[in-house]
């Protein structure tokens, strides 16, 4: 079963410096039908103006992934990290027992486009931690690249939950597939382009909840960038 979450049905807020869309309930946006999917709690698509960003603020007990689509974002946190994240880079921050951080556009003029993802952790009050990796050309190989997994399997970021996160930039006319083990679920978020997921069309910004499917066939009639979450 595939259930679409259309782009224009998401929550939306325009703060001037930040234009954001929420796949699930977030901040002042509440939709009782879309609070989370399995352990996936937040998918926010953010456009951040040049010179703007999120000041220092706290988090607890959440696995947070940042996936850059364009521009560059500067990260600082209470653990002492200060890194710049660019397209091809993925950041994982485990808030655990408590962390504060800021995310700011690294350019005074060029806007940033990113996806911020929150995942419920499998255990509360773990030690906060931070990790950033560049997946570079691996995202362009025409397949799905593993970017986060329990224990950092196969060189992915180490996430503290039973979820495997894949990403890919796939050219027009190509196709790929992903098999789900029995009892597993998936969420596909299309960042750019147009695809067909088991024959169901998705446009940029659309998401799809997947249950009771053992194989996902992804056809790409228009060059696409997507994230796929394989969830317990």
Secondary structure, DSSP 4 states (H G I P E B T S, - for coil): -EEEE-GGGSEEEE-SSEEEEESS-BTTB--TT-S-BTTEEEEEEEEE-TT-EEEEEEE-S-EEEEEEEESEEEEEETTS-EEEEETTEEEEEE-TT-EEEEEEESSSSS-EEEEEEEE--SSSSPPPEEEEEE-GGGGGSSSPEEEEEGGGGGG-EE-SSSEEEEEEEE-TT-EEEEE--TT-EEEEEEEEEEEEETTEEEETT-EEEE-S-SEEEEEEEEEEEEEEEEE-
